[in-house]
Amino acid sequence: MTEALRAMALAWDPEWAVATSHEHRDTVVQGFAHAGTFVGWVMYFSRLRGTVPPLPAPVRMDPVEDKGTLVILTPERFTTSNPEHVALAARVQELLNRAGLLRPLQPWPAD
């Protein structure tokens, strides 16, 4: 999943991207998210959105060339049936929201 999201980021240069289950998305969107801004198993944040803050283990952050950052919540498949995964996602959502990375998507600036 990580390599698929990395390839999409390199090909399309999006502001934000996510890979997660429908079940997790539906749970998160009910409570908080704005269109296109929620925490999932693997996320991408363009550098234009801001700097990804330090995040708790086992979260991994990988640069995507000079474009942005991949954030991977867990090395194993994220599931909503795992309470540790759900708690980690909530904590990461809080930190990313505080850093301004989960604000609604915006039109790209003109070149």
Secondary structure, 3 states (H helix, E strand, C coil): CHHHHHHHHHHHCCCEEEECCHHHHHHHHHHCCECCECCCCEEEEEHHHCCCCCCCCCCEEEEECCCEEEEECCCCCCCCCCHHHHHHHHHHHHHHHHCCCCCCCCCCCCC
